[in-house]
Amino acid sequence: MKVLLVGAGAVGEAIVAIAHRIDPRAKWLESMVVGDYNRRRAEEVAAKVKDARFAAERVDAAKTDDIIGLCRKHRIDLVMNACAPNFNMPIFHASFESGCTYMDMAMSLSVRHPEQPYAKTHVKLGDEQFAAAEKWEEAGLLALLGSGVEPGMVNVFARYARDHLFDEIHELNVRDGDNLEVRGMDIAFGFSIWTTIEECLNPPVIWERERGWFTTPSFSDAEIFPFPQPVGPTEVINVEHEEVLMFPRFFADAGLKRCTFKYGLDEKFRRVLKTLEALGLDRTEKIRVGEAMVSPRDVVAAASPDPARIGHLMEGAVCAGLWVRGRKDQMERSLYLYNIADNRSCMDTIGSQAVVAQTAFNPVIMMELLARGQWQGRGVLTPEFFPAEPFLNRMETIGFAPAMMEMESEYKRAADLKALRSGLG
């Protein structure tokens, strides 16, 4: 497989490192072109792995012709979009025009309801891309949306839960928390700064069978979720995220009743985000500053510590996973499927901090499964459309093992009682 990686930021860099690490003998990855607007950055990322399969090119992700040109020049099979989601559509369209498989880690952007933004949806995450599904299917091409950790890994967990762990699935609730600290910094972004501002300040989306999709105020409905150690119980709040738009499309026939996404943002970070919003620094529209036209959000992103450069200052771990509720063997069941990424381990093995590494390993596995023919499809699809088993097996072998925590439920109580009685004869 020949891959064009568009975007050599923190996650792009980790994708290169992981792809090189898990396929050193080129069994499925023939080549990867690392493309970025900053050619020096692309060259730096490609050179780090000391592997001739990885080359650098300059590319403007906003220009479809740029991407098409590179696809033709390098005879690309798959375009991996590692940019912020405001670049999704040019890359998405360029992949189609080039006859390439397309992958991203976040879907096309939402637009708030013009009159009731905190009650009703308008243009939802992914709407633009899903609208092109028929065209992609007729062309025999695949666009695989949401291939990171959330969405991505958790979608695979949902598919596995449906196939093996539940007879009926009633709720799919993504829960993400961490105990990360960055030495010497009061505030630091662990992930794409542009994307963090976008998803945290947009109206969160919830899906319920009786209501469909609807929105709530930012940071709503706080709860304490009992993450496994070393993270432990953490307050999480509603955040706009793609999974809530994905799951009802696939799991409605499994009895699905509700989908949510909640993320662990501490009070200090929430205040910073709200301050950016109050000052208009979250805006993406360009404004005049002296002789220059700049986007306030781009300025914030440029001025903040680069997530790719703070790994050595970070301590702790991040937990990403899916809380599934439903029925098994005619009993109510509740469990949490998850992965924990320890920062020190990620820095030692990959050279990237935990949030970035935990995002990046997923698209690399998905690329490999596509290259080997273990995942096949056409149209605009999401990870839950593919069999979960080969993905979970590969997680084990590359050092990001999946795990499961059985939560309090009728099913757990019955299992505990059965285990107790097993020794009584």
N, C-alpha and C positions, 0 to 999 in steps of 0.2 A: 504494500500500500504506500502511495505517495501522498503526503499530507502537507497542506499549507496551513500553518498556524498564524492567524491574524491577531496580533497583540502580544508583545513581549514584556508585559507587566509582571507583577508578582506571580499570578496564577500561570501565565504563559511560561515563565521561567521554570516553575515547578513541573509543568507538563513535559517540558524538554528533559528535565533531569530524570523524571520517573520513566518516561518512554525509553530513554537510553538505559536506565538501570534494569528494567524488566525484560528488555529485548536486546541484549548486547550483541547477539549473533545475527541480527536482522532476519529472524524467522518470519516476521509479519510486517515489520516497518522497513520499507525499502529506503525511504528518505523523508525528511521533514524540512520544509522551508520555513524559517522563522521570519515573519514579516512584521514590521512596526514602522510607524511614522518617523521615529527616531532610528535611523539606520545604525548608529553607533550602539544603541541599546540592543538592537537585534543581533549585531555582531558579537557583543559581549555575552549574550545569553547562549548563542550557538557555539561560541568558542569554549565555554565552560566545560562542556562534556567531552571535548577532545575526540570527536567522532565525525568522520568525513561525511556521514549521512546528513548532518545538520548544517544547513547553509543559511545565510542571512540575506534579506532583501528589504528595501524600503517600500512601504505601501501606505497609501492614504485610505483608511477603512471607510471613509465617507464617499469614496469615489468608486463606483461599480466597475468602471473601465480599468482602474488600477488592478483590482482583484482578478478580473477576467484575464488581463494580460499575464499575470503571474501564473494563473491556472494553466494557460496555454503554453507558456514558456517552459514550465516544469512538468507538464502532463500530469496534473494533480488529479487524484482520485477522490480525496476528502478534504473539505475546508473546515478547519476547527476555529470557531469564533471565540477568542479569548479577550474580547473587548468589552467595554461597558455597553449595556443594552441599547443605548441611543444610536449605536452603530449597527444594530442587528439587521435592519431591513436592506441597506446597501449590500451587506455581505450575503444575506439570504438570497437576494435577487441575483447577485453575481454568481453564486454557486449554481443556481438553476440554469442561468444562461451558459455556464461552462460545462453543464452536464455532470456536476460533481455531487457527491453526498455532502450534506451540510450538517454540522453540529454546533450547538451553542450551550451556554450554561444558564442563561436567563432569557425569557421570552420578550417579544416586542412590547413596547411600553403601553401603559394605560393612560386614559384621559379622564379626568374627574367629571362627574355629572355637573353640568353648568348651574343647576339650581339647588340640588340636594346632595352635595358631595359626600356627606357623612351619613347617608341613608341609602342612596341608590348608586348602582354601577352605571357606567356610560360605555366608553371603550375599555374593554378589559385586557389584562395582560394576555398576550398571545393571540388576540383577535385577528390582527393583521396576518399573522402567519397561518393560523388555522383556516382563514378564508382562502388560502392558496392550496389547500390540501388536494382538491380534485385535479388541479393542474399538475402538481408534483406526481400524483399517482398515475395519471395518464401518460406522463413522460417516463414512468418507470424509475423515478428518482426518489431518494429518501432524504427527508429533513428530520433529524432527530433533535428535538427540542429539550432543553433542560437536562444536560448531562453532567452537572456538577454534583455537589453533595445534597443540596436542598435548593432546587429540585435535582433529582438524579438518583443518588443512592437511596433516598427515602421512598422514591417511586418503586424501585426494585423491591424494597422491603414490603411495600403494600402488596405487590404482586405475589411475593412469597407467602405473605400472611393469608391471602385469599386462597392460594393453591394448597397450602399445607397446614395452616394453624387455626383456621376458622371455617365454620359452615356458613355463617352469615357475618358480614362486616357492617357494623352500624355507624362507627365513627373512625375517621382517619385524622389524627391531630399531630402535626409536626411540632416537636419541642426541641429547642436548641439553647444550650447554656454553656457557660465556661467559668473557670476560676482564674483566668489569665490576668497577669499584672505585667505592666511594662515599666521597668526600672527607670526612674528619673523623668517620667512623663506623666502629667496629670490627665491628659486626654490623648489617645492614639487610636487610629482606625486599624483594625486587624485585617480588613478586606478592602476591596475597591471603594475609595472614598465617595466617588460619584454615585455608585450603586447604593451604598449604605444610606446616603442622604435621601435618595429616591424612594427606597422601599420603606424606610422608617417614618418618613413624613407624609407619604401618601395615605389616603384613607384605607385602613385594612379591609380585606374582603373575607366574608364568611359565607359558607354554603350550607343551606338546610333544605331537605327534601320539600318541605311545605312552602318555603319562601323563595327558593332559588338562591342566586347570589345577591348579597346586600353588603353595605359598608357600615363602618362604625368610626367614631373619632380615633385619632392616633393614640397609641399607647393605652387602649381600652382593656377592660376586663382582666386586671392583674390577678395572677394566681401563683401559688408556690408549687413548683413541680419537683418531685423527688428524684433528681438525676442520680445515676449511679456515682459512686466515689471514683475518682477524687473530687468531682465537681460538687456533688451533694445538693440538697434542697436550694432552689434558686427561684427568685421571682421572675416570671415571664409575662409578656404583654403581647397583644395583637399587633401584627405587622403585615403589610401587604406582601403576599408572596404567591408564586406561580402554582404551587401544589393545589391550592384551593380551587384554582381554575382547571386543573388537570384531572384530579381524581374523579369528579362526578361524570366525566366523559367515559370513563372505563369501568367504574365500580358500582354504578347505579343498580345494575342487575344483581349485585351481591347483597342488596339490602341496605345500602349506604343511606344514612340519615343526616350526617353532619360532617363538615370539614373545617378545620381551623389551622392557623399557623401562629405560634407564639415564640418569642425570642427573648433571651435574657439581656435586657439593657438596664444598666444600673441608673439610679436617679441622676447622678452627675452627668452621664452621657446624654440622657433625655433632655436635661436642661440646656446642654450645649446645642443639641439639634433644634430645640425650640427657639433658642436665641438666634441661630442662623436663619431660621424661618422668619422670625420677627423682624430681622434686619434685611430681609430679602436676599440673603446670601445663599439660599438654596435654589434660587432661580437659574434656569438654563438659558433664558433669552439674553442675548448680548446687550450690554449697555456701553455708553461712551465714557471712557476714563482718559482724560486728556485727548491725545490723538488716536488712542487705540480703542477698538471695540472688543470687549471681553465678556465672557459669561461669569457671573459671580460664583457659581458652583465650581467652575473650572479653576478660578482663583483660589478658592478654599482647598481644592484638591492639590493644587500645585504648592501651596504654602504649608500644608500639613505634612507630618512625617510620613515618608513613603512606606506602605505596608511591607514592601519587599526588603526594606533596610533595617527593620527593627527586631527581627527574629532573635538576635543575640541578646536583646534586652528583655525578652519575654520569658515569663515563668508560668507554669501551670498547664492545664489541659482544656480541650474543648470537646463537648459531647453533642453530637447531632443524631437525631433519631425520630422515630415514628411511634406514637402512642395509638394503639389499635384497640377498639372496643367492639365486641360483638358476641356471637354465641358459638359454642363448640360442644358437641355431644349433648345438646339440649340444655346447656348451662351457660350463664353469662360469663364471659371471659374478658380480661383486660391485661395487655402486655405492652412492653416498650422494646422495640428493636432499635439498636443503636450502634454507633462506632465512637470510640474515644481516641482522640489523637493527642499524644503528649508532646509538648513543644520541644523539649530537649531531644527526644527520640527523633522527631522530624528534622530538626536542625542537624543532628549527627548523621542521619542516613540520606537525606535529600538535599539539605542545605537551605530549606525553606521553613518558615514558621508554621505552626500547627493549623491555623485557620486556612492558610493558603494550600498547604499540602493536603489537607483533608478534602478540599475542593478539587484539587488537580488530579488525584489518582483515579477518580471516577471516569472522566472522559478518556483517559488512557486505556482503562479496561474496556470501555465501550468500543473504542477504535479497534482494539485487538479482536474483540468478539465479532465485529463486522468484517474485519480482514480475514478471519478464519472461517467465516460463514456460519458461526454459531448464532448470530443474530442476523435476521434477514427481514426486509420490509420495504415498502414503498409508500409514498405519500408523506404527510406531515404527521409524525408520530412522537410519542413520549415514552420514556423507559419502561413504564408498566405494561406496554404492549408486547414486550419481549420476555422470554423465559428468564426467571430469576436465578436459577441454579448455577449456570456457568459464571455469572457475575459474582455471586456470593463465594463460590469456590475460588475465584481469582483473588478476591479480597483477602482470603486466608493466606494465599501463597506470596503476596507482595507486602505483607506486614501491616495491613489495615483490617484486622479481623472483625467480622460482625459479632454482635452479642445480643442477648435477650434477657429482659428482666420481667418475670411474671409478677403482675401487680395484684393487689387484693381483689378477689372476685369469688363467685360461687365455684368456678372451675378450679381455682387455686386451693380453696379450702378442701374441696373433694380430693384433689391430688395429694395435699398434705396429709389428710386423714388416711388415705390409702397407703401412703409411705409409712405412716406410723404403725398401721396395723399389719404391714408386711412382715414384721419381725415377731408377731405374736402367735403365729401358727394358725 
